[in-house]
Amino acid sequence: MALKITVIGTGYLGATHAAAMAELGFEVLGLDVVPEKIEMLGRGQVPMFEPGLEELLRKHVAGIEGSTGRLRFTMDWAEVAEFGDVHFVCVNTPQKHGEYACDMSYVDSAVESLAKHLRGPNLVVGKSTVPVGSADRLAARILELAPGGGEVELAWNPEFLREGFAVQDTLHPDRIVVGVRSERAEELLREVYATPIADGSPFVVTDFPTAELVKTSANSFLATKISFINAMAEVCEAAGGDVAKLAEAIGHDDRIGKKFLRAGIGFGGGCLPKDIRAFMARAGELGADQALTFLREIDSINMRQRGQMVELARQALGGGSFLGKRVAVLGATFKPDSDDVRDSPALNVAGQIHLQGGQVTVYDPKGMANARRLFPTLGYADSAVEAVRGADVVLHLTEWREFRELDPRALGEVAAARVILDGRNALDPELWREAGWSYRAMGRPTA
């Protein structure tokens, strides 16, 4: 008999996972505790922008004309427990307020609410990013609460979704990692992921702690690479070097590679910053804090980039006050192809300049509604041209394709001054200079 899948939590991770599981041919039931979210998903709509996700959802949500009907949503824990064989826990693990540590309350609540109803052979699979040691604790809690006792198992299967590529990353993952304690759990997960495994995705079987460490280790490495090139940008600023050429030169070394070596205003979003901080906090609890002290500097370099962009803008305006100056900011999301503004370096820079008296106008292709909610006092425009109209300086802070394809000459016609600061080292300096712009990028004082 075919496995039935449930997905607990239908945010960014859960909605994507539920739709992907339906695409792989499974009957899927998603659960959330927010009625508005359930109603929205039931109409085949997603509460965030993610390329291809809404189309995939509409292909499978029951009740939509022409859909497979394999995907439904509920708020009933008993229904989920009765329906599913494999239950994926995809709830949020935010940073605790005022601390580095991870807030496990959503995961704990989800596992406990589900476990109380699990009677037969079931596999609960954690996908949320959690502090190492959580799976051991949760497995014991499930054993304590589940009426099915030892027939209810836990496994850990970390997610590796990149915003903007989430559908691709779920259907065609570059690796599948499963932390298991039994052959049965491994076999069930091999069945769930049979299609991507057949397509060549590596299937890595580990213990619980290793599976929990994979995501935080990967994010820590990526954060280190980004902050490394940003540290080199600081040195290039001081020495008169060109960080873009430096990155190109070292990127040809296949031990280093070219990815994540573009200097700029640093990383943000809902994962990298909170994950490396939670990793540091957990290492401290385990008595291994010395092993991760370097991550504190990685975090520090990253946050410093934002202040340096503000200073570059001040210098571009003559080095004095921002008062009375019009500043256009292109980009609000933390990365392109997303509407996510959580811990966005672009909005942070915009907010700092606004607090110092600048008249800031922001434009972003997809993040405007979320940006307005987070920073209601900033100015917003409906297009790049409108944002730049009358601006004394333009800041390019999120590397959307739309911004790379802008016509510098047309933009120059509406700007008060043709001064652009490229906070992502993603624009073509020659193209902008030919159109009469003064172009400046981080780590490239003479480029």
BALOVEX-297755 format. One record per residue (C-alpha): residue in one letter; y, z, x. Coordinates in steps of 0.001 Angstrom, whole numbers, plus 500000, padded with zeros to 6 digits. Example, Ala and Ser with C-alpha at 12.3 -4.5 7.8 and 13.67 -1.06 7.14 Angstrom:
! residues 2
a495500507800512300s498940507140513670
***
This chain:
! residues 447
m500000500000500000a503466499069501315l505618501878502679k508609503005500650i511765503983502520t514564506389501633v517901506738503397i519765510043503168g523508509537503611t525062506152502852g528049506059505177y528430503486507923l525008504160509475g523109504832506238a524428501887504214t523610499522507083h520140501007507586a519322500895503868a520353497233503535a518468496300506716m515283498048505557a515455496053502303e515960492881504347l512797493746506301g510909493727502988f510701497427502031e511490499064498704v514450501335499546l516157504227497773g519442505511499202l520859508954498459d524360510347498755v526121513388497317v529390511509496628p529265509864493151e532006507311493949k530067506058496966i526849505682494957e528687503767492207m530339501472494742l527092500690496582g525344500144493247r527878497358492590g527016495810495953q530259496931497620v530671498882500866p533388501488501513m534095500125505012f534580496765506709e531534495633508661p530857491913509137g527867490724507079l527048494114505540e528343493522502017e526568490151501836l523303491788502966l523748494600500440r524373492205497542k521252490274498507h519066493305497744v520817495783495374a519017496072492043g520976494810489049i522936492154490924e522129488623489776g519940486789492250s519131489889494338t515636490956495392g516156494282493608r514548496129496524l517475498524497046r518646501273494688f520818504386495021t520611507894493558m521959511437493829d518644513046492876w516766514759495748a513562515100493706e513592511363492946v513966510573496644a511107512899497603e508844511428494921f509719507816495837g509542507705499623d506943507780502374v509463507652505234h512853509372504854f515676508444507251v518411511066507689c521667509220508455v524382511798507746n527482512466509809t527655514859512791p531392515265513431q533035517342516131k533635520957515058h537267521709514330g538880523244517415e535685522964519497y533789520402521551a530484521211519828c528829519103517157d528933520182513492m525307520176512334s526004521434508798y525513518016507129v522191517376508893d520934520897508187s521899520641504521a520297517207504112v517011518219505743e516786521454503750s517651519757500431l514988517107501026a512265519369502491k512143521581499377h510807518624497379l508320517115499865r504740517687498629g502531514900499997p502215513220503411n505791512338504386l507667511461507561v511279512634507882v513117510598510539g516374511777512051k518797509013513040s521993511069513336t523306511862516821v522515515549517365p522547518108520208v519285518152522158g516971520823520732s517933520126517103a514705518265516289d512522521198517356r514546523529515135l514541521129512172a510773520500512455a510173524256512157r512534524434509163i510715521596507382l507370523327507951e508861526480506445l510382524830503351a508191521851502423p505533522475499752g503445519853501584g503381522047504701g501844520401507765e501526517051505982v505307516681506289e506300515634509809l509564515008511659a510371512212514100w513602511306515890n514813507697516004p518392507514517386e520754504798516193f522514502432518601l524857500590516246r527984498936517567e530712498680514955g531287495002514268f527641494217515112a525806496819513015v523699494421510932q522607492482514015d521861495721515915t519666497051513087l517701493868512403h517433492789516055p517764495996518129d517836495813521927r515436498790521884i513765501117519380v513348504713520560v511116507152518677g510553510807519469v507238511817517871r504606514555517946s501649512665516496e499956509287516516r500450509088512755a504235509365513114e504225506669515799e502054504380513666l504338504772510642l507423503897512687r505639500925514247e504980499765510666v508634500251509684y509851498266512681a506991495733512794t509327492727512406p511757493525515243i508831494613517466a507158491253516809d510453489559517692g510446491293521090s512423494516520641p511023497121523105f509452500149521378v509905503300523487v507865506378522531t509141509762523782d509145513476523005f511864515024520817p514327516094523567t514263512713525298a514856510827522051e517822513104521263l519259512588524754v519081508777524753k522131508160522527t524383510726524205s523272509535527650a523997505895526761n527425506755525335s528233508918528355f527381506029530682l529547503582528720a532418506077528606t532076506560532370k532243502811532979i535365502435530810s537120505394532428f536096504184535891i537912500863535469n540876502672533920a540994504973536967m541006501814539127a543882500544536979e545872503651537927v545196502950541610c546150499274541133e549426500373539532a550202502498542586a549025499938545161g550289496737543533g546775495412542852d545366493489539890v542683495419537996a541541492340536048k540717490493539289l539175493668540693a536916493952537629e535953490284537891a535013490707541568i532866493824541157g531383492553537874h529622489735539727d527402492415541303d524487492486538846r523937496178539597i527369496800538055g527738494000535496k530845492672533746k530619494505530419f532922497464529677l535090496692532719r538282495678530924a541028498168531736g543308499246528918i544304502128526687g540760503507526604f537995504220524117g538141505904520732g536293505740517426g533876508081515722c531179508108518426l532088507999522126p534749510762522239k532893513275520040d529490512453521559i530499513116525156r532263516340524136a529235517544522164f527034516633525154m529199518817527428a529107521675524935r525320521521524566a524784521317528351g526825524512528620e524604526229526049l521547525172528052g523014526447531319a523315522901532696d527090522547532341q527546521758536064a525548518549535564l528150517169533165t531459518406534602f532267514766535476l532459513998531726r535480516274531434e537340514008533870i536050510914532038d537573512316528836s540777513219530677i541208509728532197n540636508222528762m543262510360527044r545721509789529922q545691506027529275r547433506533525942g550330508402527509q550602505762530230m550959503046527595v553790505002526002e555503505203529416l555022501461530006a556775500864526683r559598503207527678q560047501354530992a560035498000529184l562928499280527045g564988500296530081g563435503678530834g565483505731528393s564951506951524854f563012505201522111l565743506135519620g566943503098517725k564414500813519387r562116498617517302v558496498615518514a555828496251517134v552217497417517450l549469494813517063g546309496700516208a545438499957514440t541640500155514637f539887501585517695k538164498211518257p538174494735516653d535849493662513803s536092497099512179d538434498984509845d537689502300511621v540804504140512814r539089507400513815d540527508580517146s542147505162517550p544055504818520854a546264502167519210l547390504481516396n547748507384518829v550179505350520974a552050504171517870g552292507761516621q553569509095519970i556342506468520125h557279507169516499l557520510918517214q559862510115520110g562249508250517814g560993504661517938q560982502499514819v557322501492514895t555821498718512773v552045498236512822y549872495305511796d546066495130511848p543793492512510214k541452495064508585g542615498613509299m545891498839507362a544703500960504423n542953503501506665a545911503581509080r548361504244506234r546255507173505039l546130508685508537f549712507890509653p551761507443506454t555107507782508277l554639504660510445g555982501293509314y553468498631508294a553735494847508030d551557492278506255s551252489968509271a551721489876513040v554875487793512600e556393490351510207a555493493220512547v557180491475515482r560300490439513533g563302492082515219a561146493990517743d562536494994521146v558998495241522578v555541494196521345l552428496252522139h549017494565521915l546621497500521406t543469496200519635e541878492993520908w541412491131517614r540704487414517930e543672486808515600f545996488277518243r544483486239521077e545124483105518998l548764483890518157d551376481262519027p553694483009521537r556483480483520905a556491481054517142l556376484816517697g559241484586520182e561436483022517489v561368486219515419a561353488913518160a564615490513519282a563311490473522874r560347488552524307v558619491498525938i554870492038525442l552707494837526816d548989494023526781g547176497317526347r543799495589526336n544162492999529136a542931490422526618l545834487974526298d546516484944528530p549513485884530735e550322482263531628l550445481208527963w552864483996527068r555075483504530146e555320479776529488a556684480679526043g559417482779527686w557831486203527346s557893488994529898y554197489937530106r552958493269531460a549425494718531369m547942498044532474g546748498031536085r548430494673536789p551989495438537971t552373492132539822a549973489827537945
***
